[in-house]
C-alpha cells in the first residue's frame, strides 16, 4: 500500500446510514487510472461488491462527487454509486440489513489500474449507523404485538408511526430506525416468522394492527394527533385497510402497493372483511437472469368477481401519499395509484398526493442501500424481477426519503405546532 496515496471519507468515516459521504483520493500521479472498490457484508453474512474506474485530475486527485466513473459497476458522476451498486455474486440476492444495532460497514479501497487487480494503494472504512445517538430501541412483546419501538431522544411528545414491513416474515428495523432518527416514534411490526409467531399465515387480522395503534397511543411520549403508517408492496394494501377501517389514522404512505387486499384474506373481529386478490402464473414471463416477470399476473382488482378484495379508501378520513414506480415489475403500481386517486376524486376528496418515479423498480427503500434487481418472492415461490434502472432507482430513493419526512411532518404534527416541528 502506497504511503503517498490517501483515501478520505468526508465529513467523517462514521455517519448515519441515510447520510451521503464524500469519497476523495489524493496523492496519485496526474491522469493515473485507478479502480475504487467497495465491499460489505449483510446481516446474513452475504458479501456484496462494487467497483468503479477513475482517472485522476492534473493534481493527482479523484473526487467521486466530481469525476465520472469510466467503467465498472456504473459510469458517470455518481457520488454514492459505490453504495447503491453493491451487488452479491449470487443472482437473486437481496441485501439484508434488518438489525438496527449493527452498522452497515463498507470498506473502500483504491487499486492501481483499471482492472482492479493492481496493487492496493489506500483503503478506508465507512461505518454507517442505523441509530442516531440517543434513539431508544425497545423490543416489544406485549399482548399479541411483536416488534421493535424506536423512540427519539428527548421528552417528546413525538408523532407516532407504524412501519409495516411485514410480508416475507421476520422483522425489519432499518426504515423504522432511520425514521426515528428524524424525530418520529416508530413501531415496526412483525406479522409472522418472528419470536413466537407462526412461520406462515393463511389469514390476516386487522385486530392485530388495531392493538398496535392502541399500544402506540398509550405511550407517554406519543403525540395525540393520530398515527401515521408507512408501507411497501403487500403491506401497502394492509395500510389502506387500516386507514379505511380503523380510527385515528392521519397519514398513510403507500409505496408500490395494490388497491385491493392481495394473496391472504383479511379478517376483523372474527369476520372476513376482504377476500384475497390472487395471481395467475400464465401471464408470467422469464427474464434473461432467470427471474420471473410477474407484473401482469395479478387479477384485475376492478373486475366484478374481485369486488370483495377492493378496499373502500373513500371512507378513510386521513391523508394518503401514493408512491408508484414506473418500472415496478412486481405489479402495476402506477395503475393502482391512478385507480385510487380517480376514485377519491370522484368522491370529491383531495386528501391525497401522488408521486411517480420513472425508471424506478419495486423495492423503494431508504437511500444509499444496494439496488436489488431480483430476489425470492414468498407468494410466487420463485425469484422474481423487481424492475428499475439502478441509477434512476437510487435517485428516486433519495427524493422519496425526504418526501416521506415532509408528508409526516405536514399531517401528523398539530397545526399550531407544525411551524415549530423539525424532523
Helices and strands as residue ranges (DSSP letters): E 6-10, E 14-16, E 22-26, E 33-41, E 47-55, E 62-63, E 71-72, H 81-84, E 87-88, E 104-112, E 120-129, E 136-142, E 145-151, E 158-164, H 174-180, E 185-189, E 203-205, H 206-218, E 222-231, H 234-245, E 249-255, E 265-268, E 271-274, G 281-283, E 285-286, E 292-293, G 304-309, G 313-315, E 319-325, H 333-346, E 352-357, E 374-377, E 382-385, H 390-412, H 415-418
